[in-house]
Amino acid sequence: MFSDWKVLYTHPRAEKAVAADCAALGLEYYLPLRSATRVYQRRKVTFLTPLFPGYIFVGLAPGKKYQLLDRGHVVHILPAPRPVAMLRQVVMVRKALRQDPGLEATDPVTEGEIVRVATGAMMGCEGVVTRISRKSSTVVLTINIDIIGKAVPVQVERAMIERLIDNRTRRHRHV
């Protein structure tokens, strides 16, 4: 049933243990795993790691909640305010992982958000996201020169930017 799906927030590096707990309790679950490769002493090792560290999606039966919490791997249960929409998004993530098992999760960036370039030739530059490319992983960052009322648009890779947080409100800065 759609209404009993929840998101479990786990202790660090306990996602696979929670998945094993769910399987032992007969619960439906989905732990999105991505393929990662590392080189150790001239050997390539490929392994599966959670796409969303600390989170697992579970169809939680009413009587099983406390049995799952008693296992000691779950920190908090997050109810899904719109479970049908959440399940639709999870299905899309599953399809994307089938196409490219090496996908990585990123924080969403919205237009109007103030960001800083973290790597590359433009490192340290701050600007406003004015356009997000739908076809590629790039964003158009506008660097403003306030005193003369001009701006320069720069196209950068999404992976190269970081969101800036307003220290007063602890929220992401927007224009």
Order of alpha helices (4+ residues) and beta strands (2+ residues): beta-alpha-beta-beta-beta-beta-alpha-beta-alpha-beta-beta-beta-beta-beta-beta-beta
